[in-house]
């Protein structure tokens, strides 16, 4: 009976790990996209300020 409980816990942990890895990269991709867009806006504003158009 004691041997069954660790097996169940192990399968539950694997399920949680799969869910975390499925959701994790999506969050990371979204965050990278936001950082990329903010950086792009900063670069464009910097170039416009150099040209005196801002």
C-alpha positions, -999 to +999 in steps of 0.1 A: +000+000+000+028+024+007+044+015-026+013+027-045+013+062-030+047+073-044+038+060-078+007+081-078+026+111-066+052+106-093+026+104-121+009+135-107+042+154-107+049+144-143+014+158-153+023+191-135+056+193-153+040+187-187+015+215-180+042+239-168+063+233-199+033+237-222+024+271-206+059+283-199+072+288-235+040+306-245+045+331-217+081+335-226+073+341-262+048+367-253+072+385-230+100+384-257+076+399-282+067+427-258+103+435-250+111+434-288+083+459-296+093+483-268+129+482-279+119+488-315+098+519-305+128+532-284+151+528-314+127+545-338+121+574-313+159+578-309+164+580-347+136+605-351+151+626-323+185+626-341+168+638-372+148+665-353+114+650-363+101+642-329 
